[in-house]
Each structure stands twice: as C-alpha cells, then as structure tokens.
Amino acid sequence: MIPTLIQRLSHRDKPSAFPVMRQRWSRLLFLHWPIEPEVIQASLPPGLTVDTFDGRAWIGVVPFYMERIRPVFCPPVPGISWFLELNVRTYVHDEQGNSGVWFYSLDCNQPLAVEIARRLFHLPYQHAEMKAKMEGDAVRYDCQRKGETVAADYRYRPGGELRTAEPGSFEFFLLERYLLFSTSRDGRIHSGQVHHVPYTFVEAECDAWSAEPIRQAGCALPEGSPTSLLYSPGVDVSVYPLR
C-alpha cells in the first residue's frame, strides 16, 4: 500500500504511549543522492517496500550531534549523554502504508550507546572515532569508522532563512520521518516512533562532504555531488518503545 499524504502527516501526531527516552538532535546535515528503486528494494527485508519521490529512491548521509540523551526519568549524564552520530539511510514503507526510515548503518563515538541501540532497537550501529567543532557558523565534522582506513569529513554551514517543509514537497519527503524500521535476528520487522516538532531547515553550504559511509554500509557509491544538501539546527525528541 503506497502511503497517502494523510498517512505521512499522521505520523507527526504525538503517540498515546509513554516515551522511554528524551534527546536532542542538533546541527544536522542531510545529504541525499537519487538511486534506482530496484537497487534499494533488493537490499530490503521482506515486508518493506522502497518509498519514492517522483519515481526515484533516495540514499542519504546524515551527520549530527546527539545531545542530552537519557531515559525519561533520568537527567543527562556528562560523558554519556552527549556524543556524535552519522547515519546512512533510505526511505521505506510497510504493507500498511506506514512510511519511515531504513538505516544501513549508524556510526557513533559513544560505545555504550552503540551496544544499547544494537540490543534494544536492533539497529546496525558501528563504533567510530568522531569529532566535531564549530568554526563561526560552520561545523567541522570528522568520522573514522573503526576497522576502516578512509575517513569521512564534512564542513558545512546554514545558507539561508529557516523554514519548514511544505506537505507533499521533496523536503517534506526527506525530513518528515517519524518511524524507523529494523529487523531482529529472527527476521521480524520492528518499528519505533519518535515525536518532535517539524524540522526547520535551510539549504546547506558544504565546503567538504563524503559519500564514503555509503560504501562502508555495503552500498555502491553514488555518482556525483549530492542532489539535496539541507541543514537543520535541530529538534528536541521523544523516543517511544519499539514494536
């Protein structure tokens, strides 16, 4: 069942369940390349279908800051609740038309977060050496996957006035995602929901970018520069139990 716009909008509603975690995602860079839908479909587990915009599938690289990560009833803990993450993703929907994100990999420089996410959310987290710093309004962001010889470097800054995505637009398709899908060892598909206000974003100006994480995730490197480069200052997020 292909998702309708009403279904896509409904995922932004606050769930009736109680959240299990709070966190903030900050200084996000969204890089996206078009890819043939059949290539993505061949990489997905049974029960998930590639989600397309104007007939094309998309693969993305998203480096960002994870901040104030903690269980709902706990305060943030210095040294544990702040770290970096970079994910390689595409967009899918299930048989009921629920649209969400499929992660090929998620690099992280917090070992505890890697192990928790692997066990509780069945997500392909990877250990990495990462660092980021601000240089004026620009972010200097570096990621070195453990066991890999090639690093991924990003230099990016916001390039305009903040706005929100118009429902049905390309930016809405890429950014407004509130479900993730994962599979456990028995092959069962799970879904998890997050809730936050819609992203504010601008076009990103990139002095350096890398598609290397796509290769590291087991996908073919895309040709050329990213078609879409977006920046968001971030959102506060509630995380709900996996189903």
N, CA and C of each residue as an Amber inpcrd file, in Angstrom:
protein
   729
   0.8440000  -1.2010000   0.0000000   0.0000000   0.0000000   0.0000000
   0.8760000   1.2460000   0.0000000   0.7500000   2.0760000  -1.0330000
   1.5540000   3.2990000  -1.1200000   1.0290000   4.3200000  -0.1080000
   1.9120000   4.9340000   0.6880000   1.4540000   5.9020000   1.6900000
   0.7580000   7.0960000   1.0550000  -0.3350000   7.5230000   1.6530000
  -1.0000000   8.7520000   1.2400000  -0.4010000   9.9150000   2.0170000
  -0.6550000  11.1340000   1.5590000  -0.1650000  12.3020000   2.2840000
  -0.7820000  12.3660000   3.6740000  -2.0450000  11.9740000   3.8060000
  -2.6880000  11.9660000   5.1180000  -1.9620000  11.0120000   6.0660000
  -1.5830000   9.8290000   5.5600000  -0.8320000   8.9000000   6.3940000
   0.5130000   9.4910000   6.8040000   1.2040000  10.1160000   5.8650000
   2.5010000  10.7020000   6.1780000   2.3610000  11.7880000   7.2430000
   1.3260000  12.6080000   7.1270000   1.1000000  13.6620000   8.1130000
   0.7150000  13.0970000   9.4740000   0.0000000  11.9690000   9.4770000
  -0.4720000  11.4010000  10.7500000   0.6720000  10.9550000  11.6430000
   1.8270000  10.6210000  11.0660000   2.9520000  10.1650000  11.8890000
   3.5370000  11.2900000  12.7300000   3.1770000  12.5290000  12.4100000
   3.6590000  13.6450000  13.2270000   2.8520000  13.8200000  14.5050000
   1.6990000  13.1430000  14.5910000   0.8810000  13.2460000  15.8000000
   1.6050000  12.6310000  16.9920000   1.4160000  13.1950000  18.1460000
   2.0430000  12.6630000  19.3550000   1.4230000  11.3180000  19.7110000
   2.2250000  10.2770000  19.8870000   1.6690000   8.9620000  20.2160000
   0.9740000   8.9670000  21.5770000   0.0350000   8.0350000  21.7470000
  -0.6690000   7.9190000  23.0290000   0.1700000   7.1780000  24.0600000
   1.1630000   6.4060000  23.6150000   2.0420000   5.6750000  24.5390000
   2.9540000   6.6470000  25.2790000   3.6190000   6.1280000  26.3080000
   4.5280000   6.9580000  27.0880000   5.9370000   6.7980000  26.5200000
   6.6750000   7.9010000  26.3260000   8.0350000   7.7890000  25.7800000
   8.9850000   7.1300000  26.7700000  10.0460000   6.5510000  26.2180000
  11.0490000   5.9090000  27.0680000  12.3360000   6.7140000  27.1440000
  12.5560000   7.6210000  26.1820000  13.7800000   8.4140000  26.1720000
  13.5050000   9.8310000  25.6900000  14.3720000  10.7460000  26.1340000
  14.3980000  12.1080000  25.6180000  15.7920000  12.3620000  25.0510000
  15.8500000  13.1890000  24.0200000  17.1400000  13.5440000  23.4390000
  16.9670000  14.7530000  22.5420000  18.1090000  15.3000000  22.1330000
  18.0830000  16.3940000  21.1520000  19.0270000  16.0420000  20.0190000
  18.5500000  16.2740000  18.7830000  19.3800000  16.1150000  17.5920000
  19.7290000  17.5140000  17.1000000  21.0240000  17.8120000  16.9630000
  21.4460000  19.1800000  16.6600000  22.4050000  19.2390000  15.4820000
  22.4060000  20.3880000  14.7980000  23.3450000  20.7080000  13.7140000
  23.4040000  19.5820000  12.6880000  22.2450000  19.2350000  12.1660000
  22.1410000  18.1230000  11.2330000  22.4310000  18.5620000   9.7980000
  23.2050000  17.7370000   9.0960000  23.4130000  17.8930000   7.6640000
  22.7630000  16.7070000   6.9680000  21.8780000  16.9840000   6.0210000
  21.2010000  15.9370000   5.2460000  21.7220000  15.9870000   3.8140000
  22.4840000  14.9760000   3.4240000  22.9730000  14.8450000   2.0620000
  22.2320000  13.7030000   1.3930000  21.6830000  13.9190000   0.1950000
  20.9140000  12.8690000  -0.4780000  21.2710000  12.7730000  -1.9600000
  21.3110000  11.5220000  -2.4170000  21.5490000  11.1960000  -3.8180000
  20.3830000  10.3360000  -4.3380000  20.0010000  10.4980000  -5.6080000
  18.9770000   9.6100000  -6.1890000  19.5930000   8.2460000  -6.4860000
  18.7670000   7.2270000  -6.4220000  19.2120000   5.8630000  -6.6870000
  18.0420000   5.0900000  -7.2750000  18.3260000   4.1200000  -8.1120000
  17.2540000   3.3580000  -8.7350000  16.4560000   2.5880000  -7.6820000
  15.1250000   2.6540000  -7.7370000  14.3110000   1.9730000  -6.7140000
  14.6010000   0.4840000  -6.5940000  14.8820000  -0.1850000  -7.7170000
  15.1150000  -1.6300000  -7.6460000  16.3990000  -1.9570000  -6.8860000
  17.3570000  -1.0390000  -6.8930000  18.5900000  -1.2510000  -6.1280000
  18.2790000  -1.2410000  -4.6300000  17.4830000  -0.2650000  -4.2050000
  17.0910000  -0.2020000  -2.7950000  16.2210000  -1.3970000  -2.4350000
  15.2640000  -1.7190000  -3.2880000  14.3460000  -2.8150000  -2.9700000
  15.0980000  -4.1220000  -2.7440000  16.1300000  -4.3630000  -3.5290000
  16.9010000  -5.6010000  -3.3920000  17.6280000  -5.6920000  -2.0620000
  17.8170000  -4.5640000  -1.3820000  18.5430000  -4.5500000  -0.1100000
  17.6280000  -4.6320000   1.1080000  16.3030000  -4.6190000   0.8900000
  15.3520000  -4.5510000   1.9950000  14.8530000  -5.9350000   2.3880000
  14.4600000  -6.1050000   3.6540000  13.8750000  -7.3840000   4.0750000
  12.4470000  -7.5220000   3.5720000  11.9490000  -8.7460000   3.4600000
  10.5480000  -8.9410000   3.0710000   9.6190000  -8.1860000   4.0250000
   8.6000000  -7.5460000   3.4360000   7.6550000  -6.7810000   4.2440000
   7.8570000  -5.2810000   4.1600000   8.9970000  -4.8440000   3.6300000
   9.2540000  -3.4210000   3.4440000   9.4210000  -3.1230000   1.9610000
   8.9210000  -1.9460000   1.5510000   8.9770000  -1.5230000   0.1590000
   9.6490000  -0.1660000   0.0730000  10.4760000   0.0110000  -0.9440000
  11.1470000   1.2890000  -1.1300000  10.1170000   2.4000000  -1.3180000
  10.3490000   3.5270000  -0.6660000   9.5000000   4.7120000  -0.7790000
  10.1580000   5.6510000  -1.7840000   9.3910000   6.1830000  -2.7140000
   9.9660000   7.0010000  -3.7820000   9.3170000   8.3740000  -3.8490000
  10.0480000   9.3090000  -4.4300000   9.5280000  10.6440000  -4.7270000
   9.7640000  10.8990000  -6.2080000   8.7140000  11.1720000  -6.9400000
   8.7840000  11.3440000  -8.3960000   9.4780000  10.1670000  -9.0690000
   9.1960000   8.9620000  -8.5640000   9.7050000   7.7530000  -9.1900000
  11.1260000   7.3820000  -8.8360000  11.7840000   8.1710000  -7.9740000
  13.1670000   7.8830000  -7.6210000  13.2940000   7.5710000  -6.1390000
  14.1620000   6.6250000  -5.8210000  14.5200000   6.3480000  -4.4360000
  15.6990000   7.2460000  -4.0660000  15.9510000   7.3290000  -2.7590000
  16.9960000   8.2370000  -2.2780000  17.8090000   7.5630000  -1.1910000
  19.1200000   7.8280000  -1.2190000  20.0030000   7.3640000  -0.1620000
  20.6700000   8.5840000   0.4540000  20.7570000   8.5980000   1.7760000
  21.2350000   9.7870000   2.4570000  22.3400000   9.5030000   3.4500000
  23.1540000  10.5290000   3.6830000  24.1640000  10.5350000   4.7390000
  23.8430000  11.7000000   5.6540000  23.7340000  11.4260000   6.9580000
  23.3020000  12.4560000   7.9050000  24.2300000  12.4750000   9.1250000
  25.2070000  13.3930000   9.1650000  25.9940000  13.6010000  10.3800000
  25.3160000  14.6310000  11.2800000  25.4050000  14.4100000  12.5970000
  24.7820000  15.3540000  13.5330000  25.2700000  15.1100000  14.9510000
  24.8630000  15.9910000  15.8470000  25.1790000  15.9060000  17.2660000
  24.0060000  15.2640000  18.0080000  24.2940000  14.3220000  18.8870000
  23.2980000  13.7680000  19.8210000  23.5460000  14.4160000  21.1780000
  22.4860000  15.0030000  21.7580000  22.6540000  15.7720000  22.9890000
  21.5950000  15.4070000  24.0210000  22.0050000  15.4470000  25.2850000
  21.1100000  15.2420000  26.4270000  20.3330000  13.9230000  26.3170000
  21.0010000  12.8620000  25.8960000  20.3580000  11.5560000  25.7440000
  20.1590000  10.9460000  27.1190000  18.9240000  10.5590000  27.4510000
  18.6830000   9.9440000  28.7570000  17.3200000   9.2830000  28.7900000
  17.1490000   8.2810000  29.6790000  15.8080000   7.7550000  29.9230000
  14.9010000   8.8610000  30.4560000  13.6130000   8.6840000  30.2710000
  12.6460000   9.7290000  30.6190000  12.7860000  10.2120000  32.0530000
  13.0330000   9.3000000  32.9980000  13.0370000   9.6810000  34.4020000
  14.4270000  10.0210000  34.9360000  15.3970000  10.1750000  34.0520000
  16.7730000  10.4400000  34.4830000  17.2850000  11.7430000  33.8680000
  18.1830000  12.4340000  34.5680000  18.8050000  13.6180000  33.9900000
  19.9300000  13.2190000  33.0400000  20.3590000  14.1180000  32.1680000
  21.5230000  13.8260000  31.3270000  22.7670000  13.6180000  32.1830000
  23.6810000  12.7930000  31.6980000  24.9050000  12.4680000  32.4300000
  26.1060000  12.9140000  31.6030000  26.9470000  13.8160000  32.1310000
  28.1390000  14.2360000  31.3880000  29.0080000  13.0300000  31.0180000
  29.5180000  13.0580000  29.7780000  30.3630000  11.9800000  29.3090000
  29.6120000  10.8240000  28.6770000  28.2950000  10.7570000  28.8950000
  27.4740000   9.6810000  28.3410000  26.3580000  10.2220000  27.4550000
  25.7710000  11.3480000  27.8680000  24.5620000  11.8500000  27.2050000
  24.8360000  12.7630000  26.0130000  26.0990000  13.0590000  25.7310000
  26.4630000  13.8750000  24.5810000  27.4510000  13.0880000  23.7210000
  27.1480000  12.9230000  22.4360000  28.0590000  12.2350000  21.5300000
  27.6950000  12.5910000  20.0930000  28.3530000  11.9470000  19.1410000
  28.1360000  12.2170000  17.7200000  27.5890000  10.9780000  17.0290000
  26.8450000  11.2100000  15.9480000  26.2870000  10.0980000  15.1750000
  26.2500000  10.4870000  13.7010000  26.4550000   9.5020000  12.8660000
  26.3390000   9.6800000  11.4180000  25.6370000   8.4540000  10.8620000
  24.5170000   8.6680000  10.1640000  23.7860000   7.5090000   9.6420000
  23.6830000   7.5410000   8.1240000  23.6030000   6.3290000   7.5600000
  23.3170000   6.1220000   6.1390000  21.9180000   5.5350000   6.0720000
  21.0460000   6.1480000   5.2840000  19.6270000   5.8110000   5.3600000
  18.9680000   5.8370000   3.9870000  17.8130000   5.1830000   3.9290000
  16.9080000   5.3160000   2.8050000  15.4960000   5.3490000   3.3600000
  14.4930000   5.3890000   2.4760000  13.1210000   5.5910000   2.9070000
  12.2380000   4.4620000   2.3870000  11.3910000   3.9630000   3.2780000
  10.6080000   2.7600000   3.0020000   9.1990000   2.9270000   3.5520000
   8.3410000   1.9610000   3.1960000   7.0410000   1.8620000   3.8630000
   6.7050000   0.3940000   4.0440000   5.8180000   0.1270000   5.0010000
   5.4180000  -1.2560000   5.2380000   4.1540000  -1.5830000   4.4490000
   3.6080000  -2.7700000   4.6800000   2.4600000  -3.2300000   3.8970000
   1.1880000  -2.4490000   4.2100000   1.1670000  -1.7420000   5.3530000
   0.0020000  -0.9320000   5.7180000   0.1330000   0.5210000   5.2550000
   1.2320000   0.8450000   4.5980000   1.4220000   2.2090000   4.1190000
   2.0530000   3.1350000   5.1320000   2.6440000   2.5870000   6.1870000
   3.3590000   3.4080000   7.1590000   4.7650000   3.6910000   6.6420000
   5.0800000   4.9560000   6.4780000   6.3690000   5.3310000   5.8940000
   7.3790000   5.6660000   6.9750000   8.6480000   5.3340000   6.7050000
   9.6730000   5.5970000   7.6920000  11.0630000   5.4890000   7.1070000
  12.0280000   5.2910000   7.9950000  13.4470000   5.2610000   7.6490000
  13.9810000   3.8480000   7.8030000  14.8290000   3.4470000   6.8580000
  15.5960000   2.2120000   6.9760000  17.0660000   2.6020000   7.0380000
  17.7400000   2.1940000   8.1080000  19.1450000   2.5410000   8.3010000
  20.0430000   1.4160000   7.8070000  21.0080000   1.7680000   6.9590000
  22.0360000   0.8170000   6.5530000  23.1700000   0.7650000   7.5760000
  23.4530000   1.8950000   8.1980000  24.4790000   1.9320000   9.2430000
  24.3140000   3.2010000  10.0490000  24.8290000   3.1500000  11.2790000
  24.8280000   4.3200000  12.1530000  26.1580000   4.3280000  12.9000000
  27.0500000   5.2500000  12.5360000  28.3300000   5.3780000  13.2260000
  28.1410000   6.2280000  14.4750000  28.8620000   5.8830000  15.5350000
  28.6870000   6.5740000  16.8140000  29.9830000   6.4900000  17.6040000
  30.3130000   7.5400000  18.3440000  31.5390000   7.5480000  19.1470000
  31.2770000   7.3570000  20.6340000  30.0950000   6.8370000  20.9780000
  29.7690000   6.5080000  22.3690000  29.5490000   4.9980000  22.4410000
  30.5220000   4.2260000  22.9380000  30.4100000   2.7590000  22.9370000
  29.1630000   2.2360000  23.6380000  28.7650000   2.8610000  24.7390000
  27.5750000   2.3960000  25.4560000  26.3280000   2.5640000  24.5960000
  26.2220000   3.6960000  23.9110000  25.0670000   3.9330000  23.0430000
  25.0150000   2.9180000  21.9110000  26.1730000   2.5570000  21.3660000
  26.2240000   1.5610000  20.2980000  25.6440000   0.2350000  20.7750000
  26.0780000  -0.2300000  21.9410000  25.6400000  -1.5340000  22.4300000
  24.1560000  -1.5270000  22.8040000  23.6810000  -0.4370000  23.4110000
  22.2630000  -0.3520000  23.7830000  21.3830000  -0.3450000  22.5420000
  21.7550000   0.4510000  21.5370000  20.9480000   0.5430000  20.3220000
  20.9180000  -0.7750000  19.5590000  22.0440000  -1.4880000  19.5480000
  22.0720000  -2.7950000  18.8770000  21.1220000  -3.7750000  19.5600000
  21.1240000  -3.7840000  20.8740000  20.3490000  -4.7780000  21.6120000
  18.8750000  -4.4220000  21.7230000  18.5810000  -3.1560000  22.0120000
  17.1980000  -2.7750000  22.2700000  16.4340000  -2.3640000  21.0190000
  17.1340000  -1.8270000  20.0190000  16.4430000  -1.3230000  18.8280000
  16.8150000  -2.0890000  17.5610000  17.6940000  -3.0870000  17.6710000
  18.0830000  -3.9320000  16.5230000  18.6220000  -3.0940000  15.3630000
  19.3760000  -2.0550000  15.6790000  19.8940000  -1.1500000  14.6630000
  21.3750000  -1.4180000  14.4150000  21.8340000  -1.2450000  13.1660000
  23.2170000  -1.5660000  12.8040000  24.2150000  -0.4720000  13.1890000
  24.3240000  -0.2080000  14.4910000  25.2820000   0.7780000  14.9770000
  26.7050000   0.2660000  14.8390000  27.6400000   1.2010000  14.5640000
  29.0420000   0.8760000  14.3910000  29.8960000   1.8020000  15.2640000
  30.9510000   1.2270000  15.8420000  31.8850000   2.0310000  16.6220000
  32.7350000   2.8890000  15.6960000  32.9590000   4.1300000  16.1020000
  33.7330000   5.0490000  15.2720000  34.4560000   6.0740000  16.1410000
  35.5540000   6.5760000  15.6030000  36.2240000   7.7400000  16.1790000
  35.6690000   8.9630000  15.4610000  35.0960000   9.9010000  16.2360000
  34.4470000  11.0510000  15.6260000  34.7840000  12.3140000  16.4160000
  34.8070000  13.4310000  15.7170000  34.9910000  14.7140000  16.3820000
  34.2820000  15.7960000  15.5820000  33.8580000  16.8220000  16.2860000
  33.1750000  17.9350000  15.6290000  33.4280000  19.2060000  16.4290000
  33.5160000  20.3060000  15.7210000  33.6630000  21.5870000  16.3980000
  33.0740000  22.6800000  15.5260000  32.7260000  23.7770000  16.1660000
  32.1840000  24.9310000  15.4560000  33.3170000  25.8750000  15.0870000
  33.2540000  26.3950000  13.8690000  34.1710000  27.4360000  13.4000000
  33.3110000  28.5760000  12.8780000  32.9580000  29.4970000  13.7710000
  31.9630000  30.5040000  13.4360000  30.6070000  29.8400000  13.3270000
  29.9250000  30.0030000  12.1870000  28.6320000  29.3430000  11.9930000
  28.7740000  28.0130000  11.2640000  30.0210000  27.5860000  10.9990000
  30.2620000  26.3520000  10.2580000  30.5960000  25.2040000  11.2110000
  30.2330000  23.9930000  10.7930000  30.5410000  22.7780000  11.5460000
  31.6740000  22.0460000  10.8370000  32.6790000  21.6720000  11.5870000
  33.7790000  20.8270000  11.0850000  33.5890000  19.4550000  11.7210000
  33.2990000  18.4510000  10.9110000  32.8280000  17.1510000  11.4140000
  33.6210000  16.0420000  10.7340000  34.2130000  15.1470000  11.5400000
  35.0600000  14.0710000  11.0190000  34.6350000  12.7440000  11.6250000
  34.5950000  11.7030000  10.7890000  34.1810000  10.3650000  11.2320000
  35.1270000   9.3190000  10.6640000  35.6900000   8.4850000  11.5420000
  36.5570000   7.3900000  11.1490000  35.9940000   6.0950000  11.7100000
  35.3340000   5.3050000  10.8520000  34.7830000   4.0150000  11.2720000
  35.9130000   3.1040000  11.7410000  35.7420000   2.4690000  12.8830000
  36.7580000   1.5440000  13.3680000  36.8800000   0.3670000  12.4040000
  38.1230000   0.0450000  12.0490000  38.3720000  -1.0190000  11.0980000
  38.4460000  -0.5470000   9.6600000  38.1530000   0.7500000   9.4050000
  38.2180000   1.3090000   8.0540000  39.4150000   2.2500000   7.9490000
  39.9860000   2.3440000   6.7670000  41.1610000   3.1870000   6.5710000
  40.8200000   4.5700000   6.0280000  39.6100000   4.7280000   5.4820000
  39.2140000   6.0040000   4.8840000  38.2520000   6.7310000   5.8190000
  38.5550000   7.9880000   6.1070000  37.7000000   8.8030000   6.9640000
  36.6940000   9.5770000   6.1230000  35.6450000  10.0320000   6.7700000
  34.6310000  10.8750000   6.1240000  34.6610000  12.2430000   6.7940000
  34.8540000  13.2790000   6.0070000  34.9840000  14.6380000   6.5270000
  33.8960000  15.5320000   5.9420000  33.3730000  16.4310000   6.7900000
  32.2930000  17.3260000   6.3780000  32.5870000  18.7260000   6.9190000
  32.3560000  19.7180000   6.0990000  32.4420000  21.1210000   6.5030000
  31.1730000  21.7780000   5.9820000  30.3030000  22.2080000   6.8840000
  29.0050000  22.7100000   6.4190000  28.5010000  23.8380000   7.2950000
  27.6090000  24.6300000   6.7020000  27.0230000  25.7700000   7.4090000
  25.6310000  26.0350000   6.8370000  24.7700000  26.7070000   7.6150000
  23.4570000  27.0930000   7.0650000  23.6280000  28.1580000   6.0000000
  22.7350000  28.1300000   4.9850000  22.9020000  29.0390000   3.8600000
  21.7030000  29.9000000   3.5360000  20.7970000  30.1360000   4.4810000
  19.6300000  30.9520000   4.1620000  18.7070000  31.1130000   5.3480000
  17.4610000  31.4370000   5.0600000  16.4580000  31.6480000   6.0900000
  15.7760000  30.3300000   6.4400000  15.5820000  30.0980000   7.7390000
  14.9320000  28.8700000   8.1860000  13.4790000  28.8170000   7.7280000
  13.0390000  27.5950000   7.3710000  11.6450000  27.3830000   7.0080000
  11.2720000  25.9440000   7.3680000  10.0040000  25.6220000   7.2700000
   9.5500000  24.2470000   7.4390000   9.0960000  23.7020000   6.0890000
   9.0690000  22.4030000   5.9770000   8.7520000  21.7640000   4.6960000
   7.2580000  21.8020000   4.4100000   6.9180000  22.1570000   3.2040000
   5.5310000  22.1370000   2.7610000   5.0900000  20.6890000   2.5620000
   3.9570000  20.2770000   3.1780000   3.4920000  18.8960000   2.9800000
   3.4160000  18.5210000   1.5050000   3.9600000  17.3620000   1.1750000
   3.9800000  16.8880000  -0.1930000   5.2090000  17.2940000  -0.9860000
   6.0460000  18.1840000  -0.4210000   7.2370000  18.6460000  -1.1230000
   8.3730000  17.6240000  -0.9870000   9.4140000  17.8070000  -1.7870000
  10.5870000  16.9350000  -1.7250000  11.2300000  17.0060000  -0.3430000
  11.3340000  18.2210000   0.2060000  11.9390000  18.3650000   1.5360000
  11.1010000  17.6640000   2.6010000   9.7990000  17.7220000   2.4540000
   8.9140000  17.0050000   3.3810000   9.1790000  15.5000000   3.3020000
   9.3320000  14.9740000   2.0920000   9.6050000  13.5500000   1.8970000
  10.8940000  13.1390000   2.6100000  11.9300000  13.9600000   2.5270000
  13.2180000  13.6130000   3.1200000  13.2550000  13.8110000   4.6350000
  12.6620000  14.8790000   5.1170000  12.8550000  15.2810000   6.5120000
  11.7850000  14.7720000   7.4640000  10.5510000  14.7670000   7.0250000
   9.4470000  14.4960000   7.9480000   9.2120000  12.9870000   8.0930000
  10.1000000  12.3660000   8.8500000  10.0770000  10.9230000   9.0850000
  10.0440000  10.6670000  10.5760000   9.0310000   9.9570000  11.0260000
   8.8400000   9.7500000  12.4590000   8.8190000   8.2740000  12.8520000
   9.0150000   7.3930000  11.8820000   9.1050000   5.9620000  12.1540000
  10.4400000   5.4360000  11.6530000  11.0020000   4.4850000  12.3980000
  12.1470000   3.7260000  11.9040000  11.7550000   2.2600000  11.8610000
  12.3710000   1.5400000  10.9460000  12.1650000   0.1030000  10.8440000
  13.4900000  -0.6050000  11.0600000  13.4250000  -1.7540000  11.7300000
  14.6100000  -2.5830000  11.9310000  14.1680000  -4.0370000  11.9700000
  15.1360000  -4.9390000  11.8810000  14.8190000  -6.3690000  11.9470000
  15.6350000  -7.0150000  13.0510000  15.0010000  -7.9090000  13.7990000
  15.7010000  -8.6850000  14.8170000  16.3100000  -9.9300000  14.1760000
  17.0620000 -10.6910000  14.9450000  17.7740000 -11.8490000  14.4060000
  16.8280000 -12.9110000  13.8510000  15.5990000 -12.9460000  14.3540000
  14.6440000 -13.9300000  13.8470000  13.9450000 -13.4700000  12.5700000
  14.3460000 -12.2930000  12.0400000  13.7710000 -11.7880000  10.8010000
  12.5230000 -10.9510000  10.9800000  12.0770000 -10.7890000  12.1980000
  10.8720000  -9.9970000  12.4490000  11.1410000  -8.5130000  12.2320000
  10.2110000  -7.8250000  11.5640000  10.3280000  -6.3870000  11.3630000
   9.7450000  -5.6550000  12.5650000  10.5050000  -4.7200000  13.0910000
  10.0580000  -3.8810000  14.1990000   9.9460000  -2.4370000  13.7190000
   9.1120000  -1.6690000  14.3930000   9.0240000  -0.2410000  14.1120000
   9.0990000   0.5340000  15.4150000   9.7350000   1.6750000  15.3540000
   9.8280000   2.5640000  16.5040000   9.4380000   3.9640000  16.0780000
   8.8300000   4.6970000  16.9800000   8.3540000   6.0350000  16.6520000
   9.0580000   7.0750000  17.5040000   9.2810000   8.2280000  16.9010000
   9.7610000   9.3960000  17.6340000   8.7600000  10.5200000  17.4350000
   8.8520000  11.5160000  18.3180000   7.9770000  12.6790000  18.1780000
   8.8000000  13.9410000  18.3960000   8.6170000  14.9050000  17.5080000
   9.2490000  16.2160000  17.6530000   8.4910000  17.1990000  16.7770000
   8.7320000  18.4740000  16.9940000   8.1170000  19.4730000  16.1190000
   8.7300000  19.3140000  14.7250000   8.0500000  19.7510000  13.6780000
   8.6500000  19.6600000  12.3370000  10.0080000  20.3710000  12.2830000
  10.9170000  19.7890000  11.5170000  12.2260000  20.4030000  11.3460000
  12.1030000  21.7990000  10.7500000  12.9230000  22.7240000  11.2510000
  13.2320000  23.9270000  10.4880000  14.5480000  23.6650000   9.7650000
  14.6870000  24.1850000   8.5660000  15.8600000  23.8590000   7.7690000
  16.1650000  24.9720000   6.7810000  17.3720000  24.9130000   6.2540000
  17.7970000  25.7850000   5.1630000  18.6550000  24.9420000   4.2240000
  18.9480000  25.4660000   3.0420000  19.9420000  24.8230000   2.1940000
  21.2940000  24.9120000   2.8940000  22.0760000  23.8510000   2.7870000
  23.3950000  23.8210000   3.4070000  24.4580000  24.2410000   2.4000000
  25.4580000  24.9430000   2.9000000  26.6560000  25.2250000   2.1170000
  27.7510000  24.2840000   2.6070000  28.2790000  23.4530000   1.7110000
  29.2730000  22.4390000   2.0730000  30.6010000  22.7340000   1.4010000
  31.6330000  22.9170000   2.2020000  32.9810000  23.0550000   1.6730000
  33.6460000  21.6880000   1.5130000  33.1340000  20.6870000   2.2480000
  33.6520000  19.3210000   2.1230000  32.5410000  18.3570000   2.4980000
  32.4570000  17.2600000   1.7600000  31.4900000  16.2160000   2.0760000
  32.0600000  14.8920000   1.5890000  31.4960000  13.7990000   2.0740000
  31.9730000  12.4770000   1.6900000  30.7960000  11.5170000   1.5680000
  30.8500000  10.6660000   0.5330000  29.8890000   9.5780000   0.3900000
  30.4790000   8.2580000   0.8740000  31.6650000   8.3000000   1.4610000
  32.3440000   7.0850000   1.9000000  31.5040000   6.2310000   2.8450000
  30.7290000   6.8170000   3.7820000  29.8920000   5.9680000   4.6430000
  28.9090000   5.0910000   3.8640000  28.5030000   5.5150000   2.6610000
  27.6080000   4.6880000   1.8530000  28.3240000   3.4100000   1.4270000
  29.5730000   3.5350000   0.9890000  30.3520000   2.3460000   0.6380000
  30.5720000   1.4610000   1.8580000  30.8990000   2.0750000   2.9890000
  31.1290000   1.3190000   4.2100000  29.8820000   0.5700000   4.6650000
  28.7190000   1.0930000   4.3050000  27.4570000   0.4420000   4.6580000
  27.1020000  -0.6920000   3.7080000  27.9400000  -0.9180000   2.6800000
  27.7080000  -2.0250000   1.7620000  26.9600000  -1.6530000   0.5040000
  26.7890000  -0.3600000   0.2470000  26.0830000   0.1020000  -0.9480000
  27.0900000   0.6600000  -1.9510000  26.7020000   0.6940000  -3.2020000
  27.5550000   1.2740000  -4.2320000  27.6410000   2.7860000  -4.0480000
  28.8280000   3.3420000  -4.2610000  28.9830000   4.7820000  -4.1560000
  28.1590000   5.4920000  -5.2220000  27.4030000   6.5140000  -4.8470000
  26.6450000   7.2600000  -5.8550000  27.5770000   8.1110000  -6.7140000
  27.1230000   8.4390000  -7.9020000  27.9090000   9.2750000  -8.7960000
  27.6110000  10.7490000  -8.5470000  28.6530000  11.5540000  -8.5610000
  28.4860000  12.9930000  -8.4960000  28.1910000  13.5310000  -7.1130000
  27.9090000  14.8190000  -7.0820000  27.6160000  15.5140000  -5.8270000
  26.1980000  15.2130000  -5.3640000  25.9180000  15.4420000  -4.0800000
  24.5470000  15.2470000  -3.6040000  23.5700000  16.1480000  -4.3460000
  22.3870000  15.6100000  -4.6290000  21.3360000  16.3960000  -5.2680000
  20.7100000  17.3690000  -4.2810000  20.6110000  16.9450000  -3.0240000
  19.9910000  17.7620000  -1.9810000  20.9630000  17.9080000  -0.8190000
  21.1780000  19.1590000  -0.3710000  22.0130000  19.4560000   0.7850000
  21.2030000  20.3650000   1.7010000  20.7900000  19.8430000   2.8460000
  19.9580000  20.5960000   3.7800000  20.6060000  20.6180000   5.1600000
  20.3510000  21.6910000   5.8870000  20.8600000  21.8540000   7.2510000
  19.6950000  22.1740000   8.1680000  19.6990000  21.5670000   9.3580000
  18.7160000  21.9200000  10.3860000  19.4340000  22.1890000  11.7000000
  19.0420000  23.2480000  12.4160000  19.6530000  23.4970000  13.7310000
  19.2960000  22.4360000  14.7560000  18.1590000  21.7340000  14.5520000
  17.8600000  20.6150000  15.4400000  16.4710000  20.6410000  16.0360000
  16.1590000  19.5380000  16.7320000  14.8650000  19.3620000  17.3710000
  15.0420000  18.5840000  18.6780000  14.1530000  18.8370000  19.6340000
  14.0450000  18.0160000  20.8400000  13.1360000  16.8360000  20.5250000
  13.5470000  15.6370000  20.9580000  12.9120000  14.4020000  20.5090000
  12.4800000  13.5310000  21.6800000  11.2850000  12.9640000  21.5750000
  10.8250000  11.9050000  22.4760000  10.8580000  10.5960000  21.7090000
  11.3880000   9.5550000  22.3400000  11.5370000   8.2420000  21.7080000
  10.5840000   7.2640000  22.3790000   9.8630000   6.4940000  21.5660000
   8.8470000   5.5790000  22.0720000   9.2940000   4.1220000  21.9170000
   8.6860000   3.2190000  22.6620000   9.1320000   1.8080000  22.6400000
   9.0360000   1.1880000  21.2580000   9.9650000   0.2790000  20.9820000
   9.9430000  -0.4700000  19.7440000   8.7820000  -1.4540000  19.7560000
   8.1490000  -1.6310000  18.5940000   7.0400000  -2.5760000  18.4730000
   7.4280000  -3.7350000  17.5580000
